[in-house]
Amino acid sequence: MPERCTEHAPVRPTLQPVTVGSASISLPWRSCTAGPATEGGPSIKLDSYKADAPFTVAASTIAVGTAPAFALPPALGACS
């Protein structure tokens, strides 16, 4: 019996869990300011969030959620 070629076998999902030991993703920062606003209005839910604004956030909460190694992107420039 000839050997079965698995190099071009169809892929079938097994729906089994997998363990990923390491991964990374690189996403570019937006480099220029936005153009004209999109048609439409603000979200209804946004209005309810803004009703309680501004509000105080404890300095300790900000400190815990801040990663000093996180590099901020440069300021946005004009789009060409």
C-alpha positions in Angstrom: 0.0 0.0 0.0 1.5 3.4 -0.9 2.2 5.9 1.8 -0.5 8.4 2.5 0.5 12.0 1.8 -0.4 14.1 4.8 1.3 17.3 3.5 -1.9 18.3 1.6 -4.5 16.6 3.8 -7.6 18.6 4.4 -7.6 20.4 7.8 -10.4 19.4 10.1 -11.0 21.2 13.4 -10.9 18.9 16.4 -12.4 21.4 18.8 -9.9 20.2 21.4 -8.2 22.6 23.8 -4.6 23.5 23.1 -1.9 25.0 25.3 0.1 27.9 23.9 3.5 28.3 25.5 4.3 31.6 24.0 2.8 34.1 21.6 3.2 37.7 20.5 1.4 40.2 18.3 2.5 43.5 16.9 -0.1 46.1 16.0 0.9 49.4 14.5 -0.2 52.6 16.3 -2.3 55.1 14.4 0.0 57.8 13.1 -2.2 60.6 11.9 -5.3 62.4 13.1 -8.8 61.2 12.2 -10.6 62.7 9.2 -14.2 64.0 9.3 -16.5 62.4 11.8 -18.6 59.4 10.7 -22.3 60.1 10.2 -24.5 59.3 13.2 -24.6 60.3 16.8 -23.1 59.1 20.1 -24.1 55.8 21.6 -27.1 55.9 23.9 -25.0 53.9 26.5 -22.2 56.5 26.3 -24.7 59.2 27.4 -25.4 57.1 30.6 -21.7 56.7 31.3 -21.1 60.4 30.8 -23.9 61.3 33.2 -21.6 60.3 36.1 -18.5 62.0 34.7 -16.1 63.3 35.8 -15.4 60.9 38.7 -12.5 60.3 41.0 -10.2 57.3 40.6 -7.8 56.6 43.5 -4.1 57.1 42.8 -3.5 53.5 44.0 -5.9 52.1 41.4 -4.0 54.0 38.6 -0.6 52.9 40.0 -1.7 49.2 40.0 -3.0 49.4 36.4 0.0 51.3 35.0 2.9 49.4 33.4 6.0 51.7 33.4 7.6 49.6 30.6 4.7 50.4 28.3 6.0 52.9 25.7 3.4 55.5 24.6 3.1 56.1 20.9 4.3 59.5 19.4 1.8 62.3 19.0 -0.5 62.1 16.0 0.5 64.1 12.9 -1.5 65.3 9.9 -2.5 62.6 7.5 -1.1 63.0 4.0 
